Amino acid sequence: MPGYVLTGAPGAGKTALLRLLEVEGHDVVEEAATDVIALEQALGNDEPWTEEAFIDKVLLLQQQRAARVTSGSAFFDRSPVCTLALSRYLGFAPPRRLLDEVERVASGSTYATTVFLVRNQGFLTPTEARQIDLQESLVFERVHEEVYRELGFDVVDVPAAPLHERASLIERAVAGG
């Protein structure tokens, strides 16, 4: 069974959902961009997302993490399709390597055709890696939705709600009901 992607705006609650799904026994794959940002900032690069090489670094970490999945099924906090959305949002031309990977995952069995769009919760807490305001995060959310729909994915809304309700919605959808 392919993996399921959680996507959406920064601060929407994807990581909290991932943690709950993990506690409930599901395999999970961490989001890459935040970790790339943290590493780059530790190395003295305060705004790594302003450099085109950032996209390649995120993609490489996503690929490394996806390659470690052995169960055949996992929940992914973002995917290379999200990295394409990020590239568009930041105004960077997507690197060929990213386009090739998006084509591969969109036409293969790496990810399920159902993608869970975790909607914003109406607020945003800034962090070192998340330096975006609520309005911009909503723009970013729309870019993600547009890219997934363009590629033919079935986008399932995960509306703002208590964490357990959101996780239950996802688990029911995965179970087929």
C-alpha positions as CSV (number, residue, x, y, z in Angstrom):
1,M,0.0,0.0,0.0
2,P,1.4,3.4,-0.9
3,G,2.0,6.2,1.6
4,Y,-0.4,9.0,2.4
5,V,0.6,12.6,2.3
6,L,-0.4,15.3,4.8
7,T,-0.1,18.7,3.2
8,G,-1.2,22.2,3.9
9,A,-0.2,25.6,5.2
10,P,2.6,26.1,7.7
11,G,1.3,25.8,11.2
12,A,-1.9,24.0,10.2
13,G,-1.2,21.1,12.6
14,K,0.4,18.5,10.2
15,T,3.1,17.6,12.6
16,A,0.7,17.2,15.6
17,L,-1.4,14.9,13.4
18,L,1.7,13.0,12.4
19,R,2.7,12.5,16.1
20,L,-0.8,11.2,17.0
21,L,-0.9,8.9,14.0
22,E,2.6,7.6,15.1
23,V,1.4,7.0,18.7
24,E,-1.6,5.1,17.2
25,G,0.8,2.7,15.5
26,H,1.3,4.1,12.0
27,D,4.6,4.6,10.4
28,V,5.4,8.2,9.7
29,V,7.9,10.2,7.7
30,E,9.0,13.6,9.0
31,E,8.7,16.9,7.0
32,A,12.1,17.8,5.4
33,A,12.0,21.6,4.9
34,T,11.9,22.5,8.6
35,D,14.9,20.3,9.3
36,V,16.8,21.7,6.3
37,I,16.1,25.2,7.7
38,A,17.2,24.2,11.2
39,L,20.5,22.8,9.9
40,E,21.2,25.7,7.6
41,Q,20.4,28.2,10.5
42,A,22.8,26.2,12.8
43,L,25.4,26.6,10.1
44,G,24.9,30.4,10.0
45,N,22.5,30.8,7.1
46,D,19.6,32.7,8.7
47,E,17.2,32.5,5.7
48,P,18.1,29.4,3.6
49,W,14.7,29.6,1.8
50,T,15.9,32.6,-0.1
51,E,18.4,30.5,-2.0
52,E,17.4,28.3,-5.0
53,A,19.6,25.4,-3.6
54,F,17.1,25.2,-0.7
55,I,14.7,23.3,-3.0
56,D,17.3,20.7,-3.9
57,K,18.2,20.2,-0.2
58,V,14.6,19.7,0.8
59,L,14.1,17.2,-2.1
60,L,17.2,15.2,-1.2
61,L,16.1,14.9,2.4
62,Q,12.6,13.8,1.4
63,Q,14.0,11.2,-0.9
64,Q,16.4,9.9,1.8
65,R,13.5,9.6,4.3
66,A,11.1,8.0,1.9
67,A,13.8,5.4,1.0
68,R,13.8,4.3,4.6
69,V,10.2,3.3,4.7
70,T,10.0,-0.5,4.8
71,S,6.4,-1.1,5.8
72,G,5.0,-0.2,2.3
73,S,2.7,2.3,3.9
74,A,3.3,5.4,6.0
75,F,2.0,8.9,6.6
76,F,4.3,11.5,5.0
77,D,4.5,15.1,6.3
78,R,4.7,16.6,2.8
79,S,6.0,15.1,-0.4
80,P,8.0,16.2,-3.4
81,V,4.8,17.6,-4.8
82,C,4.8,20.0,-1.8
83,T,8.4,20.9,-2.7
84,L,7.1,21.8,-6.2
85,A,4.5,24.0,-4.5
86,L,7.2,25.5,-2.3
87,S,9.3,26.2,-5.4
88,R,6.4,28.0,-7.1
89,Y,5.5,29.9,-3.9
90,L,9.1,31.1,-3.5
91,G,9.3,32.1,-7.2
92,F,12.1,29.6,-8.1
93,A,12.1,27.7,-11.3
94,P,11.8,24.1,-10.2
95,P,15.0,22.1,-10.8
96,R,14.9,19.3,-13.3
97,R,15.5,16.8,-10.6
98,L,12.4,18.0,-8.7
99,L,10.3,17.8,-11.9
100,D,11.5,14.3,-12.6
101,E,10.7,13.2,-9.0
102,V,7.3,14.8,-9.1
103,E,6.5,13.0,-12.4
104,R,7.7,9.7,-10.9
105,V,5.6,10.0,-7.7
106,A,2.6,11.3,-9.5
107,S,2.6,8.4,-11.9
108,G,3.8,5.6,-9.6
109,S,2.8,3.9,-6.4
110,T,5.0,5.8,-4.0
111,Y,2.0,7.8,-2.7
112,A,-1.7,7.1,-2.6
113,T,-3.8,9.3,-5.0
114,T,-5.6,10.6,-1.9
115,V,-3.8,13.5,-0.3
116,F,-4.9,15.1,3.0
117,L,-5.0,18.9,2.9
118,V,-4.8,19.9,6.6
119,R,-6.5,23.3,6.6
120,N,-5.2,26.2,8.7
121,Q,-6.7,26.7,12.2
122,G,-7.2,30.4,11.9
123,F,-3.9,31.3,13.7
124,L,-0.2,30.8,13.1
125,T,2.6,30.6,15.7
126,P,5.9,31.9,14.2
127,T,9.0,29.8,14.8
128,E,12.6,30.1,13.6
129,A,11.7,28.1,10.5
130,R,8.1,29.4,10.1
131,Q,8.5,33.1,9.4
132,I,5.3,33.6,7.6
133,D,2.1,35.4,8.6
134,L,-1.4,33.9,8.5
135,Q,-2.4,35.6,5.2
136,E,0.7,34.4,3.4
137,S,0.2,30.9,4.8
138,L,-3.3,30.9,3.3
139,V,-1.7,31.8,-0.1
140,F,0.8,28.9,0.4
141,E,-2.1,26.6,1.3
142,R,-3.8,27.4,-2.0
143,V,-0.6,26.8,-4.0
144,H,-0.4,23.3,-2.5
145,E,-4.0,22.5,-3.3
146,E,-3.6,23.8,-6.9
147,V,-0.5,21.8,-7.5
148,Y,-1.9,18.5,-6.2
149,R,-5.1,19.0,-8.1
150,E,-3.2,19.8,-11.3
151,L,-1.4,16.5,-11.0
152,G,-4.6,14.6,-10.5
153,F,-4.5,13.8,-6.8
154,D,-7.8,13.5,-4.9
155,V,-7.5,16.2,-2.3
156,V,-9.4,15.5,1.0
157,D,-10.0,18.4,3.2
158,V,-9.1,18.0,6.9
159,P,-10.8,21.0,8.4
160,A,-9.8,22.8,11.6
161,A,-11.0,20.7,14.5
162,P,-9.7,19.0,17.6
163,L,-6.7,16.8,16.9
164,H,-8.4,13.5,17.5
165,E,-11.3,14.4,15.2
166,R,-8.8,15.3,12.4
167,A,-6.9,12.0,12.9
168,S,-10.1,10.0,12.9
169,L,-11.2,11.6,9.6
170,I,-7.9,10.6,8.1
171,E,-7.9,7.1,9.4
172,R,-11.6,6.6,8.2
173,A,-10.6,7.8,4.8
174,V,-7.6,5.5,4.6
175,A,-9.8,2.6,5.8
176,G,-12.3,3.3,3.0
177,G,-15.2,4.7,5.1
